């Protein structure tokens, strides 16, 4: 009997960084562009798919923050919590795309309302975990549903794709 394929409900890309700066609001006639930035740490791009619920958040955050993917000063691979490092979280709906012909389709992505709620809760859990494990480290994040510009200095490239 064939085993049913289990589809992921979230996808994340992790990139260690020396510095990252994300534009969260473009310049307008009466205001300058707004940015968030971090120094040494990790950038997490996150996308939620149909079927994602609050149940996956705790495991997802724990996995991402505890994986030994950051290079310490001694060259040893440690978690971002052990580094300790900062986090920049970027909502990235395009991680849910599938090629169809020469175009991308995003039919498996979660609704914008549910995606925003899960993204907000994901950021809050990351903040809580980082504050407990590495006081003084910061979590910055992008704006859900907006196009954003990222500048990234990395000591890699050392990029990982994770599915949950």
Secondary structure, 3 states (H helix, E strand, C coil): CCCCCCCCCEEEEEEEEEEEEEEEECCECCECCEEEEEEEEEEEEEEEECCCCHHHHHHHHHHHHHCCCEECCCCCEECHHHHCCEEEEEECHHHHCEEECCEEECCCECCHHHHHHHHHHHHHHHHHHHHHHCCCCCEEECCCCCCCEEEEECCCCCEEEEEC
